[in-house]
Amino acid sequence: MSETNHVICASCGSINNVPVSRMGDNPVCGKCKKPIMNGHPVELNEAGFNRFVSKSQQTLLVDFWAPWCGPCKMMAPVFSQAAGQLEPQFRLIKINTEVEQNLAGRLRIQSIPTLAIYKNGKEIIRQPGAMGQSDLISWARSHA
Ligand SMILES: [Zn+2]
């Protein structure tokens, strides 16, 4: 038996068991047959966020943002491109704090953008403020 990771499908939210050795081979979802990871951040609501944090065995890099936030808008393409570089080690997740106010309150998100890394169901670090692409990637990898 090879070791597997629980990986959540970007399209349908199903949990797939992906052999660790196949993580980089663009695995396809057993349920919806779409790529489990598509090189883009996954936009989640509170329930989806809870599911990723509790079930995903990938490290999560989360961008807490809002539509009215200028630095968030500037960082959006940076974050999007970083997904292509950080998958499959990481999953990049976006939380719109204007919509998900309950979640942002529960997590005490005090400024946006805030970037946070979750591993094994726990937040391990958070960093307020926008980052450039190379800073974002090296910061993420240093906490992988
Ligand atoms: Zn799927």
Boltz pocket constraint, residues with backbone or C-beta under 6 A from the ligand:
constraints:
  - pocket:
      binder: B
      contacts: [[A, 9], [A, 10], [A, 11], [A, 12], [A, 13], [A, 14], [A, 29], [A, 30], [A, 31], [A, 32], [A, 33], [A, 34]]
      max_distance: 6.0
